[in-house]
Amino acid sequence: MRVQLWGTRGSLATPGPDTARYGGNTSCVSVTGSDGSLLVLDAGTGIRRLGASLPASLSRVDIMLTHLHMDHVQGLGFFAPLYRPGFEVHVWGPASATLSLQGRLMRYLSPPLFPVHLSELPCRLSFHAVPCGRVAIGEFEVEAGMVCHPGPTVGYRIRAANGKVLTYMPDHEPALGNPAFPSLPRDWTSGADLAFESDLLIHDSQYSAAEYPRHTGWGHSSLVQTIRFASLCDVARLVSFHHDPNHSDTDLDQMTAESVADTNPAFQVTAGCEGATFEL
């Protein structure tokens, strides 16, 4: 399984030399299997570049949306495969208490927010509400579970044919309501069942430890909390994600170094940057 990051920000960062290494696009990650199966995790602005890079031989893609906040869907209408006649596109994501997944997305992919209606797209488009148990997509076994973030939000656990596991939780606040986090048992902690013993965990790390108290309840984590969550779940490697758009490359370097020094994790911690690729 090859995992590539196409957008790592929580919302668009101003392009410039201070964001050149980590990038400024919003959440999007591709997961490619040994059989060519392609999963796209979230449809932030990074999905546009991903769509332009896909081989002409590809005939299906599965887009796994964690939730429908704007920074995770704002690139969807610019994803090139949507405009290929006959191309098979499956969109997975959470419904709400009042609207289906398709109905929720129609609010974005329609005027005045977007000039093209979902019904006008020439691809073969299907929608699947999650969580829905474990599903097989190509060589992958995919499981979704609700996690702590405002609005219906899921994380994804993806197992490849070789047994390697990726967990993706770009927006998650497992410390909410637990001042002594992570003192609660693992089974009582949001998202822990999805992340347990993952080979690679991509997780929300929007704030520094000093910033988090001012943003409690916003649905995001500090990097220190993320490292402690990863330790609780016995992961093999952590990639920090959903960077604050106000954090420069230098800020992210410093935050990563300080958080790792404070927690001394037993696994590698990598700050996610656009273009980074991980082989599992």
ZADO-1210 file (C-alpha; in nm, 4 decimals, padded with zeros to 6 digits):
<atoms>
<atom x="00.0000" y="00.0000" z="00.0000" code="MET" pos="1"/>
<atom x="00.1322" y="00.3398" z="-00.1018" code="ARG" pos="2"/>
<atom x="00.0077" y="00.6428" z="00.0933" code="VAL" pos="3"/>
<atom x="00.0650" y="00.9908" z="-00.0526" code="GLN" pos="4"/>
<atom x="-00.0265" y="01.3276" z="00.0963" code="LEU" pos="5"/>
<atom x="-00.1780" y="01.5846" z="-00.1427" code="TRP" pos="6"/>
<atom x="-00.3054" y="01.8383" z="00.1117" code="GLY" pos="7"/>
<atom x="-00.2326" y="01.8624" z="00.4845" code="THR" pos="8"/>
<atom x="-00.3849" y="02.1903" z="00.6066" code="ARG" pos="9"/>
<atom x="-00.6997" y="02.2495" z="00.8094" code="GLY" pos="10"/>
<atom x="-00.7914" y="02.5393" z="00.5820" code="SER" pos="11"/>
<atom x="-00.6091" y="02.7111" z="00.2998" code="LEU" pos="12"/>
<atom x="-00.2714" y="02.8598" z="00.3926" code="ALA" pos="13"/>
<atom x="-00.1347" y="03.1643" z="00.2145" code="THR" pos="14"/>
<atom x="00.1204" y="03.0429" z="-00.0434" code="PRO" pos="15"/>
<atom x="00.4698" y="03.1709" z="00.0103" code="GLY" pos="16"/>
<atom x="00.8195" y="03.0773" z="00.1160" code="PRO" pos="17"/>
<atom x="00.7020" y="03.0221" z="00.4761" code="ASP" pos="18"/>
<atom x="00.4642" y="02.7412" z="00.3637" code="THR" pos="19"/>
<atom x="00.6665" y="02.5975" z="00.0754" code="ALA" pos="20"/>
<atom x="00.7772" y="02.2745" z="00.2453" code="ARG" pos="21"/>
<atom x="00.4545" y="02.1724" z="00.4179" code="TYR" pos="22"/>
<atom x="00.2228" y="02.3145" z="00.1533" code="GLY" pos="23"/>
<atom x="-00.1028" y="02.5075" z="00.1675" code="GLY" pos="24"/>
<atom x="-00.3704" y="02.2716" z="00.0271" code="ASN" pos="25"/>
<atom x="-00.6464" y="02.1261" z="00.2416" code="THR" pos="26"/>
<atom x="-00.6931" y="01.7617" z="00.3380" code="SER" pos="27"/>
<atom x="-00.6459" y="01.4930" z="00.0739" code="CYS" pos="28"/>
<atom x="-00.4572" y="01.1622" z="00.0871" code="VAL" pos="29"/>
<atom x="-00.4351" y="00.8885" z="-00.1764" code="SER" pos="30"/>
<atom x="-00.3987" y="00.5188" z="-00.0919" code="VAL" pos="31"/>
<atom x="-00.2943" y="00.2867" z="-00.3748" code="THR" pos="32"/>
<atom x="-00.2980" y="-00.0916" z="-00.3491" code="GLY" pos="33"/>
<atom x="-00.0722" y="-00.3448" z="-00.5166" code="SER" pos="34"/>
<atom x="-00.3642" y="-00.4320" z="-00.7484" code="ASP" pos="35"/>
<atom x="-00.4102" y="-00.0663" z="-00.8527" code="GLY" pos="36"/>
<atom x="-00.7090" y="-00.0012" z="-00.6248" code="SER" pos="37"/>
<atom x="-00.7290" y="00.3682" z="-00.5364" code="LEU" pos="38"/>
<atom x="-00.8833" y="00.5243" z="-00.2280" code="LEU" pos="39"/>
<atom x="-00.8952" y="00.9028" z="-00.1893" code="VAL" pos="40"/>
<atom x="-00.9266" y="01.0179" z="00.1699" code="LEU" pos="41"/>
<atom x="-01.1126" y="01.3496" z="00.1749" code="ASP" pos="42"/>
<atom x="-01.1623" y="01.5943" z="-00.1097" code="ALA" pos="43"/>
<atom x="-00.9863" y="01.9113" z="-00.0001" code="GLY" pos="44"/>
<atom x="-00.8087" y="02.1318" z="-00.2525" code="THR" pos="45"/>
<atom x="-00.5265" y="01.8792" z="-00.2838" code="GLY" pos="46"/>
<atom x="-00.7589" y="01.6483" z="-00.4794" code="ILE" pos="47"/>
<atom x="-00.7282" y="01.8648" z="-00.7910" code="ARG" pos="48"/>
<atom x="-00.3597" y="01.7823" z="-00.8358" code="ARG" pos="49"/>
<atom x="-00.4252" y="01.4184" z="-00.7533" code="LEU" pos="50"/>
<atom x="-00.6946" y="01.3972" z="-01.0225" code="GLY" pos="51"/>
<atom x="-00.4620" y="01.5429" z="-01.2835" code="ALA" pos="52"/>
<atom x="-00.1995" y="01.2771" z="-01.2054" code="SER" pos="53"/>
<atom x="-00.4152" y="00.9651" z="-01.2453" code="LEU" pos="54"/>
<atom x="-00.3374" y="00.7226" z="-01.5289" code="PRO" pos="55"/>
<atom x="-00.5755" y="00.7031" z="-01.8221" code="ALA" pos="56"/>
<atom x="-00.6109" y="00.3285" z="-01.7624" code="SER" pos="57"/>
<atom x="-00.7773" y="00.3794" z="-01.4238" code="LEU" pos="58"/>
<atom x="-01.1529" y="00.3137" z="-01.4342" code="SER" pos="59"/>
<atom x="-01.2652" y="00.3441" z="-01.0683" code="ARG" pos="60"/>
<atom x="-01.1886" y="00.5568" z="-00.7656" code="VAL" pos="61"/>
<atom x="-01.3402" y="00.5532" z="-00.4164" code="ASP" pos="62"/>
<atom x="-01.3547" y="00.8856" z="-00.2294" code="ILE" pos="63"/>
<atom x="-01.3772" y="00.8394" z="00.1479" code="MET" pos="64"/>
<atom x="-01.5037" y="01.1589" z="00.3134" code="LEU" pos="65"/>
<atom x="-01.4549" y="01.1918" z="00.6881" code="THR" pos="66"/>
<atom x="-01.7096" y="01.4736" z="00.7143" code="HIS" pos="67"/>
<atom x="-01.8502" y="01.7565" z="00.5072" code="LEU" pos="68"/>
<atom x="-01.6835" y="02.0678" z="00.6499" code="HIS" pos="69"/>
<atom x="-01.5757" y="02.2911" z="00.3631" code="MET" pos="70"/>
<atom x="-01.2010" y="02.2280" z="00.3901" code="ASP" pos="71"/>
<atom x="-01.2649" y="01.8559" z="00.3265" code="HIS" pos="72"/>
<atom x="-01.4942" y="01.8878" z="00.0219" code="VAL" pos="73"/>
<atom x="-01.3980" y="02.2161" z="-00.1452" code="GLN" pos="74"/>
<atom x="-01.1870" y="02.0412" z="-00.4097" code="GLY" pos="75"/>
<atom x="-01.4466" y="01.7778" z="-00.5024" code="LEU" pos="76"/>
<atom x="-01.5979" y="01.9703" z="-00.7938" code="GLY" pos="77"/>
<atom x="-01.2515" y="02.0101" z="-00.9480" code="PHE" pos="78"/>
<atom x="-01.1661" y="01.6372" z="-00.9430" code="PHE" pos="79"/>
<atom x="-01.1043" y="01.5472" z="-01.3086" code="ALA" pos="80"/>
<atom x="-01.2477" y="01.1895" z="-01.3028" code="PRO" pos="81"/>
<atom x="-01.5935" y="01.3302" z="-01.2251" code="LEU" pos="82"/>
<atom x="-01.6015" y="01.4618" z="-01.5831" code="TYR" pos="83"/>
<atom x="-01.4953" y="01.1381" z="-01.7568" code="ARG" pos="84"/>
<atom x="-01.7980" y="00.9665" z="-01.9149" code="PRO" pos="85"/>
<atom x="-01.8381" y="00.6172" z="-01.7756" code="GLY" pos="86"/>
<atom x="-01.5678" y="00.6547" z="-01.5100" code="PHE" pos="87"/>
<atom x="-01.6790" y="00.4840" z="-01.1880" code="GLU" pos="88"/>
<atom x="-01.6718" y="00.7120" z="-00.8816" code="VAL" pos="89"/>
<atom x="-01.7896" y="00.5899" z="-00.5410" code="HIS" pos="90"/>
<atom x="-01.8298" y="00.8505" z="-00.2665" code="VAL" pos="91"/>
<atom x="-01.8385" y="00.7297" z="00.0942" code="TRP" pos="92"/>
<atom x="-01.9175" y="00.9535" z="00.3904" code="GLY" pos="93"/>
<atom x="-02.1540" y="01.0244" z="00.6806" code="PRO" pos="94"/>
<atom x="-02.5160" y="01.1198" z="00.6319" code="ALA" pos="95"/>
<atom x="-02.6925" y="01.3450" z="00.8837" code="SER" pos="96"/>
<atom x="-03.0069" y="01.2935" z="01.0893" code="ALA" pos="97"/>
<atom x="-03.2107" y="01.4719" z="00.8221" code="THR" pos="98"/>
<atom x="-03.0257" y="01.4304" z="00.4898" code="LEU" pos="99"/>
<atom x="-02.8598" y="01.1494" z="00.2975" code="SER" pos="100"/>
<atom x="-02.4946" y="01.1797" z="00.1949" code="LEU" pos="101"/>
<atom x="-02.6038" y="01.2618" z="-00.1590" code="GLN" pos="102"/>
<atom x="-02.8479" y="01.5236" z="-00.0335" code="GLY" pos="103"/>
<atom x="-02.5812" y="01.6867" z="00.1802" code="ARG" pos="104"/>
<atom x="-02.3329" y="01.7035" z="-00.1084" code="LEU" pos="105"/>
<atom x="-02.5980" y="01.8458" z="-00.3419" code="MET" pos="106"/>
<atom x="-02.5982" y="02.1581" z="-00.1238" code="ARG" pos="107"/>
<atom x="-02.2372" y="02.2185" z="-00.2291" code="TYR" pos="108"/>
<atom x="-02.2389" y="02.0865" z="-00.5870" code="LEU" pos="109"/>
<atom x="-02.5163" y="02.3147" z="-00.7083" code="SER" pos="110"/>
<atom x="-02.5605" y="02.6893" z="-00.7745" code="PRO" pos="111"/>
<atom x="-02.4831" y="02.9375" z="-00.6343" code="PRO" pos="112"/>
<atom x="-02.1874" y="02.7610" z="-00.4678" code="LEU" pos="113"/>
<atom x="-02.0915" y="02.5568" z="-00.7759" code="PHE" pos="114"/>
<atom x="-02.2115" y="02.5832" z="-01.1381" code="PRO" pos="115"/>
<atom x="-02.2515" y="02.2090" z="-01.1999" code="VAL" pos="116"/>
<atom x="-02.5208" y="01.9895" z="-01.0418" code="HIS" pos="117"/>
<atom x="-02.4370" y="01.6368" z="-00.9258" code="LEU" pos="118"/>
<atom x="-02.6945" y="01.5048" z="-01.1734" code="SER" pos="119"/>
<atom x="-02.5065" y="01.6685" z="-01.4619" code="GLU" pos="120"/>
<atom x="-02.1778" y="01.4868" z="-01.4032" code="LEU" pos="121"/>
<atom x="-02.1017" y="01.2346" z="-01.6823" code="PRO" pos="122"/>
<atom x="-01.9241" y="00.9818" z="-01.4585" code="CYS" pos="123"/>
<atom x="-02.0971" y="00.6804" z="-01.3007" code="ARG" pos="124"/>
<atom x="-02.1520" y="00.8209" z="-00.9538" code="LEU" pos="125"/>
<atom x="-02.2563" y="00.6174" z="-00.6466" code="SER" pos="126"/>
<atom x="-02.2999" y="00.7173" z="-00.2818" code="PHE" pos="127"/>
<atom x="-02.2511" y="00.5070" z="00.0315" code="HIS" pos="128"/>
<atom x="-02.3310" y="00.6191" z="00.3870" code="ALA" pos="129"/>
<atom x="-02.0851" y="00.5280" z="00.6635" code="VAL" pos="130"/>
<atom x="-02.0365" y="00.3771" z="00.9164" code="PRO" pos="131"/>
<atom x="-02.1591" y="00.0571" z="00.7494" code="CYS" pos="132"/>
<atom x="-01.9383" y="-00.2171" z="00.8923" code="GLY" pos="133"/>
<atom x="-01.6319" y="-00.3523" z="00.7146" code="ARG" pos="134"/>
<atom x="-01.6385" y="-00.3284" z="00.3359" code="VAL" pos="135"/>
<atom x="-01.4049" y="-00.4661" z="00.0675" code="ALA" pos="136"/>
<atom x="-01.2829" y="-00.2182" z="-00.1930" code="ILE" pos="137"/>
<atom x="-01.0374" y="-00.3819" z="-00.4296" code="GLY" pos="138"/>
<atom x="-00.7639" y="-00.5305" z="-00.2131" code="GLU" pos="139"/>
<atom x="-00.8571" y="-00.3137" z="00.0849" code="PHE" pos="140"/>
<atom x="-01.0749" y="-00.3855" z="00.3862" code="GLU" pos="141"/>
<atom x="-01.2162" y="-00.0531" z="00.5065" code="VAL" pos="142"/>
<atom x="-01.3873" y="00.0231" z="00.8351" code="GLU" pos="143"/>
<atom x="-01.5337" y="00.3593" z="00.9412" code="ALA" pos="144"/>
<atom x="-01.6231" y="00.4736" z="01.2919" code="GLY" pos="145"/>
<atom x="-01.7683" y="00.7892" z="01.4420" code="MET" pos="146"/>
<atom x="-01.5143" y="01.0132" z="01.6181" code="VAL" pos="147"/>
<atom x="-01.5270" y="01.3244" z="01.8352" code="CYS" pos="148"/>
<atom x="-01.5598" y="01.6310" z="01.6085" code="HIS" pos="149"/>
<atom x="-01.8506" y="01.8749" z="01.5516" code="PRO" pos="150"/>
<atom x="-02.1088" y="01.7307" z="01.3129" code="GLY" pos="151"/>
<atom x="-02.1207" y="01.3721" z="01.1830" code="PRO" pos="152"/>
<atom x="-01.7519" y="01.2768" z="01.1457" code="THR" pos="153"/>
<atom x="-01.5766" y="00.9447" z="01.0927" code="VAL" pos="154"/>
<atom x="-01.2248" y="00.8083" z="01.0908" code="GLY" pos="155"/>
<atom x="-01.1129" y="00.5272" z="00.8599" code="TYR" pos="156"/>
<atom x="-00.9152" y="00.2099" z="00.9267" code="ARG" pos="157"/>
<atom x="-00.7762" y="00.0550" z="00.6063" code="ILE" pos="158"/>
<atom x="-00.6155" y="-00.2882" z="00.5912" code="ARG" pos="159"/>
<atom x="-00.4205" y="-00.3862" z="00.2784" code="ALA" pos="160"/>
<atom x="-00.3797" y="-00.7355" z="00.1355" code="ALA" pos="161"/>
<atom x="-00.0372" y="-00.7635" z="00.3015" code="ASN" pos="162"/>
<atom x="-00.1944" y="-00.7043" z="00.6447" code="GLY" pos="163"/>
<atom x="-00.0604" y="-00.3509" z="00.6898" code="LYS" pos="164"/>
<atom x="-00.3009" y="-00.1013" z="00.8475" code="VAL" pos="165"/>
<atom x="-00.3459" y="00.2724" z="00.7897" code="LEU" pos="166"/>
<atom x="-00.5734" y="00.4808" z="01.0138" code="THR" pos="167"/>
<atom x="-00.6839" y="00.8260" z="00.9006" code="TYR" pos="168"/>
<atom x="-00.8359" y="01.0765" z="01.1460" code="MET" pos="169"/>
<atom x="-00.7761" y="01.4291" z="01.0168" code="PRO" pos="170"/>
<atom x="-01.0274" y="01.5973" z="01.2513" code="ASP" pos="171"/>
<atom x="-01.0436" y="01.4471" z="01.5994" code="HIS" pos="172"/>
<atom x="-01.0455" y="01.5621" z="01.9624" code="GLU" pos="173"/>
<atom x="-01.0137" y="01.2518" z="02.1824" code="PRO" pos="174"/>
<atom x="-00.9179" y="01.4651" z="02.4857" code="ALA" pos="175"/>
<atom x="-01.2559" y="01.6443" z="02.4965" code="LEU" pos="176"/>
<atom x="-01.4297" y="01.5828" z="02.8281" code="GLY" pos="177"/>
<atom x="-01.1261" y="01.4035" z="02.9720" code="ASN" pos="178"/>
<atom x="-00.9033" y="01.6555" z="03.1555" code="PRO" pos="179"/>
<atom x="-00.6599" y="01.3784" z="03.2495" code="ALA" pos="180"/>
<atom x="-00.6361" y="01.2456" z="02.8908" code="PHE" pos="181"/>
<atom x="-00.5302" y="00.9786" z="02.8129" code="PRO" pos="182"/>
<atom x="-00.6060" y="00.8252" z="03.1525" code="SER" pos="183"/>
<atom x="-00.9333" y="00.6634" z="03.0422" code="LEU" pos="184"/>
<atom x="-00.9089" y="00.3026" z="02.9226" code="PRO" pos="185"/>
<atom x="-00.8367" y="00.2690" z="02.5517" code="ARG" pos="186"/>
<atom x="-01.1796" y="00.1192" z="02.4823" code="ASP" pos="187"/>
<atom x="-01.3436" y="00.4335" z="02.6211" code="TRP" pos="188"/>
<atom x="-01.1377" y="00.6754" z="02.4120" code="THR" pos="189"/>
<atom x="-01.2786" y="00.8178" z="02.0885" code="SER" pos="190"/>
<atom x="-01.1218" y="00.6580" z="01.7826" code="GLY" pos="191"/>
<atom x="-00.8976" y="00.4158" z="01.9707" code="ALA" pos="192"/>
<atom x="-01.0590" y="00.1060" z="01.8213" code="ASP" pos="193"/>
<atom x="-00.9817" y="00.2329" z="01.4723" code="LEU" pos="194"/>
<atom x="-00.6228" y="00.3316" z="01.5495" code="ALA" pos="195"/>
<atom x="-00.5209" y="00.0308" z="01.7618" code="PHE" pos="196"/>
<atom x="-00.1900" y="-00.1196" z="01.6448" code="GLU" pos="197"/>
<atom x="-00.1925" y="00.0712" z="01.3147" code="SER" pos="198"/>
<atom x="00.1254" y="00.0633" z="01.1111" code="ASP" pos="199"/>
<atom x="00.0628" y="00.4273" z="01.0160" code="LEU" pos="200"/>
<atom x="-00.1663" y="00.6775" z="01.1887" code="LEU" pos="201"/>
<atom x="-00.2451" y="01.0082" z="01.0150" code="ILE" pos="202"/>
<atom x="-00.4036" y="01.2255" z="01.2814" code="HIS" pos="203"/>
<atom x="-00.5244" y="01.5779" z="01.3547" code="ASP" pos="204"/>
<atom x="-00.2474" y="01.7837" z="01.5200" code="SER" pos="205"/>
<atom x="-00.3673" y="02.1377" z="01.4584" code="GLN" pos="206"/>
<atom x="-00.2487" y="02.3069" z="01.7778" code="TYR" pos="207"/>
<atom x="00.0560" y="02.3419" z="01.9947" code="SER" pos="208"/>
<atom x="00.0158" y="02.2472" z="02.3600" code="ALA" pos="209"/>
<atom x="-00.0022" y="02.6170" z="02.4489" code="ALA" pos="210"/>
<atom x="-00.2730" y="02.6876" z="02.1893" code="GLU" pos="211"/>
<atom x="-00.5078" y="02.4000" z="02.2694" code="TYR" pos="212"/>
<atom x="-00.6679" y="02.5383" z="02.5916" code="PRO" pos="213"/>
<atom x="-00.8042" y="02.8349" z="02.3920" code="ARG" pos="214"/>
<atom x="-00.9646" y="02.5960" z="02.1415" code="HIS" pos="215"/>
<atom x="-01.1072" y="02.3213" z="02.3612" code="THR" pos="216"/>
<atom x="-01.4248" y="02.1842" z="02.2043" code="GLY" pos="217"/>
<atom x="-01.3373" y="02.2968" z="01.8520" code="TRP" pos="218"/>
<atom x="-01.2809" y="01.9340" z="01.7482" code="GLY" pos="219"/>
<atom x="-00.9034" y="01.9343" z="01.7087" code="HIS" pos="220"/>
<atom x="-00.5969" y="01.8147" z="01.8990" code="SER" pos="221"/>
<atom x="-00.2603" y="01.9451" z="02.0036" code="SER" pos="222"/>
<atom x="00.0371" y="01.7492" z="01.8745" code="LEU" pos="223"/>
<atom x="00.1207" y="01.6429" z="02.2315" code="VAL" pos="224"/>
<atom x="-00.2303" y="01.4976" z="02.2680" code="GLN" pos="225"/>
<atom x="-00.1955" y="01.3246" z="01.9317" code="THR" pos="226"/>
<atom x="00.1320" y="01.1606" z="02.0339" code="ILE" pos="227"/>
<atom x="-00.0268" y="01.0434" z="02.3592" code="ARG" pos="228"/>
<atom x="-00.3261" y="00.9077" z="02.1678" code="PHE" pos="229"/>
<atom x="-00.0895" y="00.7214" z="01.9334" code="ALA" pos="230"/>
<atom x="00.0968" y="00.5783" z="02.2336" code="SER" pos="231"/>
<atom x="-00.2315" y="00.4635" z="02.3880" code="LEU" pos="232"/>
<atom x="-00.3149" y="00.2856" z="02.0609" code="CYS" pos="233"/>
<atom x="00.0298" y="00.1230" z="02.0162" code="ASP" pos="234"/>
<atom x="00.0831" y="00.2568" z="01.6655" code="VAL" pos="235"/>
<atom x="00.4077" y="00.2014" z="01.4765" code="ALA" pos="236"/>
<atom x="00.4346" y="00.5455" z="01.3140" code="ARG" pos="237"/>
<atom x="00.2530" y="00.8787" z="01.3423" code="LEU" pos="238"/>
<atom x="00.2086" y="01.1486" z="01.0792" code="VAL" pos="239"/>
<atom x="00.0777" y="01.4798" z="01.2120" code="SER" pos="240"/>
<atom x="-00.1900" y="01.6355" z="00.9915" code="PHE" pos="241"/>
<atom x="-00.4504" y="01.9118" z="00.9545" code="HIS" pos="242"/>
<atom x="-00.1946" y="02.1825" z="01.0249" code="HIS" pos="243"/>
<atom x="-00.3156" y="02.5259" z="01.1298" code="ASP" pos="244"/>
<atom x="-00.2983" y="02.7584" z="00.8245" code="PRO" pos="245"/>
<atom x="-00.1372" y="03.0231" z="01.0459" code="ASN" pos="246"/>
<atom x="00.1570" y="02.7949" z="01.1245" code="HIS" pos="247"/>
<atom x="00.4578" y="02.8507" z="00.9010" code="SER" pos="248"/>
<atom x="00.7097" y="02.5828" z="00.8094" code="ASP" pos="249"/>
<atom x="00.9309" y="02.7106" z="01.0904" code="THR" pos="250"/>
<atom x="00.6410" y="02.6965" z="01.3375" code="ASP" pos="251"/>
<atom x="00.5659" y="02.3358" z="01.2430" code="LEU" pos="252"/>
<atom x="00.9320" y="02.2357" z="01.2725" code="ASP" pos="253"/>
<atom x="00.9502" y="02.3881" z="01.6204" code="GLN" pos="254"/>
<atom x="00.6153" y="02.2456" z="01.7344" code="MET" pos="255"/>
<atom x="00.7151" y="01.8969" z="01.6206" code="THR" pos="256"/>
<atom x="01.0559" y="01.9094" z="01.7908" code="ALA" pos="257"/>
<atom x="00.9131" y="02.0423" z="02.1186" code="GLU" pos="258"/>
<atom x="00.6207" y="01.7965" z="02.1273" code="SER" pos="259"/>
<atom x="00.8453" y="01.4967" z="02.0607" code="VAL" pos="260"/>
<atom x="01.0894" y="01.6135" z="02.3304" code="ALA" pos="261"/>
<atom x="00.8025" y="01.6545" z="02.5794" code="ASP" pos="262"/>
<atom x="00.6527" y="01.3096" z="02.5162" code="THR" pos="263"/>
<atom x="00.9505" y="01.0934" z="02.4108" code="ASN" pos="264"/>
<atom x="00.7394" y="00.8507" z="02.2024" code="PRO" pos="265"/>
<atom x="00.8563" y="00.4988" z="02.1210" code="ALA" pos="266"/>
<atom x="00.7659" y="00.5466" z="01.7527" code="PHE" pos="267"/>
<atom x="00.8607" y="00.7834" z="01.4719" code="GLN" pos="268"/>
<atom x="00.6688" y="01.1110" z="01.4458" code="VAL" pos="269"/>
<atom x="00.6668" y="01.2846" z="01.1068" code="THR" pos="270"/>
<atom x="00.5045" y="01.6186" z="01.0302" code="ALA" pos="271"/>
<atom x="00.2873" y="01.5640" z="00.7226" code="GLY" pos="272"/>
<atom x="00.3846" y="01.7636" z="00.4161" code="CYS" pos="273"/>
<atom x="00.2444" y="01.7705" z="00.0631" code="GLU" pos="274"/>
<atom x="00.4090" y="01.5162" z="-00.1631" code="GLY" pos="275"/>
<atom x="00.5245" y="01.2872" z="00.1172" code="ALA" pos="276"/>
<atom x="00.4862" y="00.9164" z="00.0344" code="THR" pos="277"/>
<atom x="00.4792" y="00.6200" z="00.2732" code="PHE" pos="278"/>
<atom x="00.5127" y="00.2564" z="00.1652" code="GLU" pos="279"/>
<atom x="00.3445" y="-00.0010" z="00.3884" code="LEU" pos="280"/>
</atoms>
